[in-house]
Amino acid sequence: MNSSKELGQFLKAGRVELSPSTVGLPESDRPRRVAGLRRDEGAMLAAISTDYCTRLEQGRTTPPRPCCPSSSGSCT
């Protein structure tokens, strides 16, 4: 299994284990189809966009480029 899919599974499992009340969010009037936090609630708590959270969970991200020190001191 690739690491992107493993990360997505980990993130989804983490959201299921939490409820809004356990992380200090108010309960919503909207009914929940699945247990746990909604994706937008998890993204808000992680200070990332909901779109990026979705891409992480679906394994649609590319890994960051490594930063290699160069003589100029900048990453290329």
BELFENUR-V704155 format. One record per pair of residues at least 24 apart in sequence whose ideal C-beta (glycine too) atoms are under 10 Angstrom apart, sorted by the first residue. I is the first residue (numbers start at 0). GAP is how many residues later the second one is. If there is no record, write none. Layout:
i gap
I GAP
I GAP
This chain:
i gap
0 58
1 57
2 56
2 60
3 51
3 52
3 53
3 54
3 55
3 56
3 57
3 58
3 59
4 52
4 53
4 54
5 53
6 49
6 50
6 52
6 54
7 46
7 47
7 48
7 49
7 50
7 51
7 52
7 53
8 48
8 50
9 46
9 47
10 28
10 31
10 35
10 42
10 45
10 46
10 47
11 24
11 27
11 30
11 44
11 45
11 46
13 28
14 24
14 26
14 27
14 28
14 30
14 38
14 42
17 24
17 27
